[in-house]
Amino acid sequence: MITARVKLDDYTNKVLNVIKAKFDLNDKSEAINKLADLTGDDFVEKEAKDQYLKEIIQISEDHIKKYGFKTMTLKELDALCDIK
C-alpha cells in the first residue's frame, strides 16, 4: 500500500465526497481507489489473475485434446456463418 498526501481543488473534493457517499465508503482514500477501479480500464489494463490464466490454459488444452489442431476451410466458415 502506498501513502500519499494530495492537494485537491474544490471540484475534485466534491466529486470524491459524492463517490464516498454513493458507495458508502469510509474515507476519501477509498473514494480515490473506487474512482480508479471505475475509470482505470480506460488508461491501464488490469493484470490477469493466476487462477484465471490457469483456467484459460486448461480450457485450451481440453479443446486441443478433443478436437486437435483441425483447421476450417473458407467454405466451411461461410456455411457456419450462413454466408452464400
Backbone as numpy.savetxt, mean C-alpha at the origin, in Angstrom:
# Nx Ny Nz CAx CAy CAz Cx Cy Cz
11.91 4.60 16.61 11.07 5.77 16.61 11.96 7.01 16.61
11.60 7.97 15.80 12.36 9.21 15.69 11.58 10.31 16.40
12.29 11.14 17.14 11.68 12.29 17.80 12.10 13.54 17.06
11.13 14.48 16.92 11.45 15.72 16.21 10.63 16.87 16.77
11.24 18.01 16.82 10.52 19.24 17.17 10.20 19.94 15.86
8.96 20.35 15.71 8.56 20.99 14.46 7.84 22.30 14.75
7.96 23.23 13.83 7.21 24.48 13.91 6.06 24.38 12.92
4.83 24.60 13.40 3.65 24.48 12.57 3.01 25.85 12.38
2.55 26.12 11.15 1.78 27.34 10.96 0.34 27.08 11.40
-0.48 28.12 11.42 -1.84 27.99 11.94 -2.68 26.98 11.16
-2.57 27.01 9.84 -3.34 26.09 9.02 -2.97 24.64 9.29
-1.69 24.35 9.33 -1.22 22.99 9.60 -1.69 22.53 10.98
-1.65 23.41 11.93 -2.11 23.09 13.28 -3.59 22.72 13.27
-4.40 23.49 12.51 -5.83 23.19 12.41 -6.07 21.84 11.74
-5.33 21.58 10.67 -5.48 20.31 9.96 -5.15 19.14 10.89
-4.05 19.26 11.63 -3.67 18.19 12.54 -4.70 18.01 13.65
-5.27 19.10 14.13 -6.32 18.99 15.16 -7.56 18.30 14.62
-7.92 18.58 13.37 -9.08 17.92 12.76 -8.81 16.43 12.61
-7.62 16.07 12.12 -7.27 14.66 11.96 -7.26 13.97 13.32
-6.71 14.64 14.30 -6.65 14.09 15.66 -8.06 13.81 16.18
-8.99 14.74 15.97 -10.36 14.57 16.44 -11.10 13.51 15.62
-10.93 13.55 14.31 -11.66 12.63 13.42 -11.31 11.17 13.70
-10.04 10.90 13.95 -9.61 9.51 14.14 -9.40 9.17 15.62
-9.83 10.07 16.52 -9.75 9.85 17.96 -8.32 9.50 18.39
-7.37 10.35 17.99 -5.97 10.13 18.31 -5.59 10.89 19.57
-4.51 10.48 20.21 -4.11 11.06 21.48 -3.34 12.37 21.36
-2.52 12.50 20.32 -1.72 13.72 20.20 -1.41 14.02 18.73
-0.74 15.13 18.51 -0.45 15.55 17.14 0.58 14.65 16.48
1.40 14.00 17.26 2.35 13.05 16.71 1.61 11.91 16.00
0.58 11.39 16.63 -0.23 10.35 16.00 -0.97 10.90 14.79
-1.37 12.18 14.84 -2.04 12.80 13.70 -1.09 12.91 12.51
0.15 13.26 12.76 1.14 13.34 11.68 1.36 11.95 11.08
1.46 10.93 11.94 1.63 9.56 11.44 0.43 9.11 10.62
-0.78 9.46 11.06 -1.99 9.10 10.33 -2.02 9.80 8.97
-1.67 11.08 8.96 -1.62 11.83 7.71 -0.61 11.19 6.75
0.52 10.76 7.26 1.52 10.09 6.42 0.97 8.77 5.89
0.23 8.02 6.73 -0.37 6.77 6.27 -1.41 7.01 5.17
-2.19 8.08 5.32 -3.25 8.36 4.36 -2.72 8.87 3.02
-1.67 9.68 3.05 -1.20 10.31 1.82 0.19 9.88 1.37
0.87 9.10 2.18 2.25 8.73 1.87 2.42 7.91 0.62
1.40 7.11 0.24 1.51 6.27 -0.95 1.67 7.09 -2.23
1.26 8.35 -2.19 1.42 9.20 -3.36 2.89 9.55 -3.60
3.71 9.42 -2.56 5.11 9.84 -2.66 6.11 8.69 -2.51
5.80 7.74 -1.62 6.73 6.64 -1.32 5.93 5.34 -1.23
6.44 4.31 -1.89 5.79 3.00 -1.80 6.13 2.34 -0.48
5.13 1.69 0.11 5.38 0.97 1.36 6.14 -0.32 1.05
6.93 -0.76 2.00 7.67 -2.01 1.82 6.74 -3.19 2.08
6.88 -4.22 1.28 6.07 -5.42 1.46 6.57 -6.19 2.69
5.62 -6.74 3.43 5.98 -7.52 4.61 6.47 -8.90 4.18
7.34 -9.49 4.99 7.92 -10.79 4.66 6.85 -11.86 4.46
5.83 -11.86 5.31 4.77 -12.86 5.20 4.04 -12.74 3.86
3.80 -11.52 3.42 3.14 -11.30 2.13 4.01 -11.83 0.99
5.30 -11.54 1.02 6.20 -12.02 -0.03 6.26 -13.54 -0.06
6.32 -14.17 1.12 6.34 -15.63 1.19 5.06 -16.22 0.59
3.93 -15.58 0.87 2.64 -16.05 0.36 2.59 -15.94 -1.17
3.08 -14.83 -1.71 3.10 -14.64 -3.17 4.02 -15.66 -3.83
5.19 -15.90 -3.24 6.12 -16.89 -3.79 5.50 -18.28 -3.75
4.80 -18.61 -2.67 4.16 -19.92 -2.56 3.07 -20.09 -3.61
2.27 -19.05 -3.82 1.22 -19.11 -4.85 1.84 -19.32 -6.22
2.92 -18.61 -6.49 3.60 -18.73 -7.77 4.17 -20.14 -7.96
4.80 -20.68 -6.92 5.37 -22.03 -7.01 4.28 -23.08 -7.20
3.16 -22.93 -6.49 2.04 -23.87 -6.65 1.49 -23.83 -8.07
1.39 -22.64 -8.63 0.88 -22.49 -9.99 1.82 -23.16 -10.99
3.11 -22.97 -10.81 4.08 -23.58 -11.73 4.06 -25.09 -11.60
3.91 -25.62 -10.37 3.82 -27.07 -10.19 2.59 -27.62 -10.90
1.48 -26.88 -10.82 0.22 -27.36 -11.39 0.20 -27.22 -12.91
0.65 -26.07 -13.43 0.52 -25.79 -14.86 1.85 -25.75 -15.61
2.96 -25.73 -14.92 4.24 -25.63 -15.58 4.43 -24.24 -16.18
5.31 -24.15 -17.16 5.58 -22.87 -17.81 4.88 -22.81 -19.16
3.63 -23.23 -19.18 2.85 -23.26 -20.41 2.64 -21.84 -20.93
2.84 -21.68 -22.24 2.61 -20.38 -22.85 1.31 -20.42 -23.65
0.76 -19.27 -23.90 -0.50 -19.17 -24.61 -0.23 -18.48 -25.95
-0.85 -18.99 -27.00 -0.71 -18.35 -28.30 -1.61 -17.12 -28.34
-1.35 -16.25 -29.30 -2.18 -15.06 -29.45 -3.63 -15.44 -29.78
-3.80 -16.51 -30.53 -5.15 -16.97 -30.88 -5.90 -17.42 -29.62
-5.21 -18.15 -28.74 -5.84 -18.59 -27.48 -6.17 -17.40 -26.58
-5.29 -16.41 -26.55 -5.53 -15.21 -25.76 -6.72 -14.44 -26.30
-6.81 -14.29 -27.62 -7.95 -13.61 -28.23 -9.25 -14.33 -27.90
-9.25 -15.67 -27.94 -10.44 -16.44 -27.62 -10.81 -16.26 -26.15
-9.83 -16.22 -25.30 -10.08 -16.04 -23.87 -10.69 -14.67 -23.58
-10.27 -13.66 -24.33 -10.75 -12.28 -24.12 -11.95 -11.95 -25.01
-12.49 -12.92 -25.72 -13.62 -12.73 -26.64 -13.35 -11.68 -27.70
-12.13 -11.70 -28.25 -11.78 -10.79 -29.33 -11.81 -11.60 -30.63
-12.49 -11.05 -31.62 -12.61 -11.79 -32.90 -11.74 -11.19 -33.95
